[in-house]
Amino acid sequence: MISKEEVDAYRQLVYEAMIKNHGGGSLTDEGRKELKDILETFSDDELKFGMPFNTPEEMAQMLTE
């Protein structure tokens, strides 16, 4: 069973990968908020379902295509 802490850690890794894919340090605060908003459209249960099948980098790529 995947714990809440594991989901939170995965969510953070996905967010960091999304930032990296969009310019990293050059990304504005508004841009970071937009990425966070995209990620937050997924519930913990939805992320849990995909975690065994997708790396955080793969998930980040899918969310921002």
C-alpha positions in Angstrom: 0.0 0.0 0.0 1.2 3.5 -0.9 1.3 5.9 2.1 0.3 9.5 2.1 3.9 10.5 2.7 5.0 8.6 -0.5 2.3 10.3 -2.5 3.4 13.7 -1.1 7.0 12.9 -2.0 6.0 11.8 -5.5 3.9 14.9 -6.0 6.9 17.1 -5.0 9.2 15.2 -7.4 6.7 15.7 -10.2 6.4 19.4 -9.5 10.2 19.7 -9.5 10.4 17.9 -12.8 7.7 20.2 -14.3 9.7 23.2 -13.2 12.9 21.8 -14.7 11.0 21.1 -18.0 9.9 24.7 -18.2 13.1 26.6 -17.7 14.0 25.9 -14.1 15.4 29.0 -12.4 14.1 31.3 -15.1 10.5 30.3 -14.5 8.4 33.1 -12.9 6.4 32.8 -9.7 3.3 33.0 -11.9 4.6 30.2 -14.1 5.4 28.0 -11.0 1.9 28.6 -9.7 0.4 27.6 -13.0 2.3 24.3 -12.9 1.3 23.7 -9.3 -2.3 24.3 -10.2 -2.1 21.7 -13.0 -0.6 19.2 -10.7 -3.2 19.9 -8.0 -6.0 18.8 -10.4 -4.9 15.3 -9.6 -6.1 13.8 -6.3 -3.9 11.7 -4.1 -5.8 8.6 -5.3 -5.2 9.4 -8.9 -1.5 9.9 -8.3 -1.4 6.6 -6.3 -2.9 4.8 -9.2 -0.2 6.0 -11.6 2.8 5.9 -9.3 3.8 2.2 -10.1 3.7 2.9 -13.8 5.2 6.4 -14.3 8.3 8.0 -13.0 7.9 11.6 -11.7 9.6 12.8 -14.9 7.2 10.9 -17.1 4.2 12.2 -15.2 5.6 15.8 -15.4 6.0 15.4 -19.2 2.4 14.1 -19.6 0.9 16.9 -17.5 2.6 19.6 -19.5 2.2 18.4 -23.0 
